[in-house]
Amino acid sequence: MSDGLPLKITNAGRAALAAAIATATAVTIAQVGLTAAAFFPAPTIVALPAEFGRLAAVSGVAIGDDVVHMTAQDSTDAEYTVRGFGLYLSDGTLFAVYGQDDPIFEKADVSTLLIAVDVKFAAGEAAHIEFGDTSFIYPPATETMRGVAEIATQAETDAGADDERIVTPKKLAQRLVAVVGGVIGDLWGRHVNTAGLATGGGDLSVDRTITVPRASGAEAISGLLDDRAVTPAALRAVLLDREIVGGGLAMGGGDLLADRIITVNRASAADAIAGVNEDVALTPRALWSFPGADGATDYFQIPGTSWWIMFVDGAISANTTIVVTLPTTFPHYCRLAVVNAGRTDYASQDNDAFASSWNASSVTVFNPSDAAQNFWIMAVGR
C-alpha cells in the first residue's frame, strides 16, 4: 500500500476532465497499468513506458471536493516489481501517471497486491471522476467517510496530538486512569477554606457544606451582631421599624418601605398680612406681599404688624398753613406725623415748617418762616 504519491495528470487526461466538467458529466477510471521501468512522469506521456500489465479491479470514491481515494488490487499468482503505474480511462486515454527509480512495491506469487492512493485535484474536480469497479473500496476513515483507519499506539493516545488514528477502549481506559488518578490525588490534597461570614469547608475527600448564617429581623434592627448576613426579609424588618416623620411646621412621613414626602406649607399673602396662622411658613414672596412692600408706593405696612408708615413731600409758602393728603388712608388712625423735625424756638426767619395736626388721611403743615420751604412728612399709624 502506498499513500500520498504525487500522480501527474497527463495533458490528455486534463483535457478529458475539462470536457467532463464543461458538460456536467464524469470521466471513468477503468484500469491501472503497471511498469517495472523507471521513467519521468511528464504530462506529455500518452502511453505508459514498458507497460507489462493492467489491473481492471479498480475502485475509488471522492473523499472531498478536491481529493479522490483510489484502490486497485491483483490477487493472481503473478510475480513482478513495480516502479511506475498509470491510470487509464474507459476510452483508453492515459489519465495520470506516477514513476520513481526505486521499486514502489513487489508482488510475490502467494501475495495479493493492493494499491491505495489519494489523488489531489483542483477544488470541485473530484466530483467529476468515477471508477469502473465499485465492488471494493478502502478509503481512509474520516469524520464523514467510513473507511480504513490505523489503531493508535498507547504513546499516541497519551500524547493526544494525532487526529488520524483511532483509539481502542483499552488504550483509552489506560489514559483515563492516569489522568483521573492524578486529578483525584490533587483534589484530595486540596481544601475549601472559609473566611468572613462563611463557615465550614475542608478537604475534597467528602462533600462539604459552606454556611453563611442569616440575621433575624430583630438582630438586624438591633445592629449589634457582626457574624450574620442581612437578608431582604431582615432588611424589610429594619425598614418597618424605622420611620421618618415631620414635626413643627413639617408634616408627613412614615416607615421606610416607600418613598416619603415631608411637607412645609407656605403662607399665603393673606396669611402674612393677617399674622394669625402658626402652621405655615413665610416665604420671601409672602413676606413682601404687604401693601407697599415692593417700593412702588410711598407707604407700606410693617410685616407682622398692623402699623403703617407713609411718606409725603411737598412745598409750602411763607407764613402759610396747608393740608397735605396722605398717599392712602390709615385703616384706623394716624399716631404721629413728623415734618422735617420742625422747631419753633428760633426767630421767625429761622423757623422750619412743622405738623400742627393730623388725622387718618391728612396732615396739617404750618410754615412760620418768612420764606417758602420744601418739606418731607413721615406719618405712622394703624
Order of alpha helices (4+ residues) and beta strands (2+ residues): beta-alpha-beta-beta-beta-beta-beta-beta-beta-beta-beta-beta-alpha-alpha-beta-beta-beta-beta-alpha-alpha-beta-beta-beta-alpha-alpha-beta-beta-beta-beta-beta-beta-beta
